[in-house]
Structure formats: C-alpha cells, structure tokens
C-alpha cells in the first residue's frame, strides 16, 4: 500500500483528467518514472504558464500520450522537481497532501507542501 506525505494510505488524485505516471488516477511511482510524478496539485493558470515557459506544455492535448491538456482547476500528478521549481519562483500550485506520494519528501519538505495544501474534501473526479 503506497503512503502519502502524511504517512497514511495514498488517495487517488484525479480520474478526470486521468492522471498519474501509470494513468490510473494515483501519484505513485517506480524506477521507470524518471520524472517522479508524485505531487498531486490543483492546476492554476499561473503555474500552467510557468510550466509552458520552462518547456513543459501542460495545456496542449497530446492524445498519442493519453494527455488531455490541462486547465486551471484540474488535478494532476506533477513531477516533484517541477513543483519545487515553481515553489521557488512563487507560483507553486496548491497540493492535495492525501494524494501526494511519500517519495515527494525526498525533494521537498512537508512544511513547504503544507504551505500550499488544499483540503482533500472532494473525491477525485
């Protein structure tokens, strides 16, 4: 059972759009996931623009990769390094702690994640 950053069972992040390295709704990872897509974040326009300006277009759909394109409000499993870059730039998107994999703590602190936490409150779409 994968754990989240709160050391409880990892909760799915999003089914619509379907996220996760394995496209199963969860932000879990393995050795094949070189981007370490473990941070469940709620997209903001400022983050999407930041990511685009850093060479990662998360807005344009890419059906060949089962990627629908994202808009503000969508939940998505982000690469932990990209979230950290956005954090340092002051544009980190909100994080769902219950859906963020424990492995994120190898790169970012729980305090930093908590500063940007949103309540799980609603189940994944």
Secondary structure, 3 states (H helix, E strand, C coil): CCEECCCCECCCCCECCECCCCCCCCCCCCCCCCCCEEEEEECCHHHHHHHHHCCCCCCCCEHHHCECCCCCCCEEEEEHHHHHHHHHHCCCCEECHHHCEHHHHHCCCHHHHHHCECCCCCCCC
